[in-house]
Amino acid sequence: MSSMKRFLLYCSGADLKILEQCPTDENKYIGIGGTVLFTGILALFSAGYAIYTVFDSYLFAILFGLIWGLMIFNLDRYIVSSMKSRGSFFRDLLVAFPRMVLAVLLALVISKPLELKIFEKEINAELITMEQEVYKKQENTIKERYQGQIDTYQQEITGFNAEIDKLAAARDTLALMALQEADGTGGSGKKNLGPIYRAKKAKADEAQAELDATKARLEPLIAEKHTAIQELDSLMKADIFNLERTPYGGMAARMDALHRLGQQSEAIFLANIFIMLLFIAIETAPIFVKLISSRSPYDYLLHQAEHKFEMANLEEVTLLRNSTQNKVQFDTETGIHRTRKEIEVEKELAEEYYERQKAALKDKPLVDWNWGLPFFRGKV
């Protein structure tokens, strides 16, 4: 067997010793191993591209890509090797279901960065639009902060100008009436500079004086408001100029751009779906192959080997349990018997001790302190 075949069979998680006894299953597990291997390679490229978009570093992209690819390879190999056929479709389906859910999750994680790479040109174009929208939003936020005060100053200037225009219009009306009275085109209809003209001319002069006084009072205020508006405008432009224009192209921004492209274009949306389905099919293919395939010689031999080990382990555990139970029973019964005998011996010793004590008390002389003469118990 070539080293390549051995490596692919290792990738499939098959037992080579058992597989040597059933060469008809060799091609099946070589195909499964190849699928697991290429899934790990795709995961390597996917993670490498994702990390590069975040850190802009080839070193980090290569290192993390290798770690992620090996992790996905090992996980896929474990998922496939733990999937065993027992001959019952529904039982195998129940066992395969959590593994299929995990495989679908891995497919989604692997496929997303590769989708971003496939649609990179379209995403870059959309990122320019999104970047402009972000900058425009930031500028509008700054403008809103200053625009309220600027509008207030503009309204005050408009009010001042309206007041001046009103007085100027009244002055012009009175001056016109005095002129018409002088040349005879209005008023009394006679050309003269009499008292009527002088009265109208006096009113026009009063209006002019009031206009001049109002201008003298309001024009400095108008100039002050214009200066304040120019200062606010300068501050606003400075804040807009000092906005941080960071590159807009991170992982989240690219995913958002791909989502927007999918909403704008049905073709991109369908292509995105089919690419995702393709990776799901690749990731779940080994599990489906094992699920829909009938039991092969390898499955029978593997089940036989596992059953032998299970029975041998059961026998060893049973013997150990019986030995432990017998030892416990022996220690318990002998302990009880020993305790009983010790109790009997202690009782005999106690009886003998008390008998000796009674005999000693009977033979001990007693003294009658009243008479001063000793006497013996049991003697006259």
MOVEN-V97589 format. One record per residue. RES is the residue in one letter. PSI is psi as a letter, one per 40 degrees, with the letter a starting at -180 (* if undefined). BURIAL is + if it has 16 or more other C-alpha atoms within 10 Angstrom, else -. Layout:
# MOVEN-V97589
res={RES RES}
psi={PSI PSI}
burial={BURIAL BURIAL}
This chain:
# MOVEN-V97589
res={M S S M K R F L L Y C S G A D L K I L E Q C P T D E N K Y I G I G G T V L F T G I L A L F S A G Y A I Y T V F D S Y L F A I L F G L I W G L M I F N L D R Y I V S S M K S R G S F F R D L L V A F P R M V L A V L L A L V I S K P L E L K I F E K E I N A E L I T M E Q E V Y K K Q E N T I K E R Y Q G Q I D T Y Q Q E I T G F N A E I D K L A A A R D T L A L M A L Q E A D G T G G S G K K N L G P I Y R A K K A K A D E A Q A E L D A T K A R L E P L I A E K H T A I Q E L D S L M K A D I F N L E R T P Y G G M A A R M D A L H R L G Q Q S E A I F L A N I F I M L L F I A I E T A P I F V K L I S S R S P Y D Y L L H Q A E H K F E M A N L E E V T L L R N S T Q N K V Q F D T E T G I H R T R K E I E V E K E L A E E Y Y E R Q K A A L K D K P L V D W N W G L P F F R G K V}
psi={h i d d d d d d d d d e e i h d d d d d e g e d e d d d d d d d d d d d d d d d d d d d d d d d d d d d d d e f h d d d d d d d d d d d d d d d d d d d d d d d d e h h h e e h d d d d d d d d d d d d d d d d d d d d d d d d d d d d d d f d d d d d d d d d d d d d d d d d d d d d d d d d d d d d d d d d d d d d d d d d d d d d d d d d d d d d d d d d d d d d d d e e e a b e e h h i f a d d d d d d d d d d d d d d d d d d d d d d d d d d d d d d d d d d d d d d d d d d d d d d d e h h g i h g f a d d d d d d d d d d d d d d h d d d d d d d d d d d d d d d d d d e d d d d d d d e i i h i d d d d d d d d d d d d d d d d d d d d d d d d d d d d d d d d d d d d d d d d d d d d d d d d d d d d d d d d d d d d d d d d d d e h i i h h e d e e h i i i h e i *}
burial={- - - - + - - + + + + + + + - - - + + - - - - - - + - - + + + + + + + + + - + + + + + + + + + + + + + + + - - - - - - - + + - + + + + + + + - + + + + + + - + + + - + + + - - - - - - + + - + + - - + + - + + + - + + + + + + + + + + + + - + - - - + + - + + - - + + - - - + - - - + - - + + - - - + - - + - - + + - - + - - + + - + + - - + + - + + - - + + + + + + + + + - - - - + - - - + - + - - - + - - + + - + + - - + + - + + - - - + - - + - - - + - - + + - - + - - + + - - + - - - + - - - - - - - + + + + - + + + + + + + + + + - - - - - + + - - + - - + + + - + + - + + + + + + - - + + - - - - - + + + - - + - - - - - - - - - - - - - - - - - - - - - - - - - - - - - - - - - - - - - - - - - - - - - - - - - - - - - - - - - - - - - - - - - - - - - - - - - - - - - -}
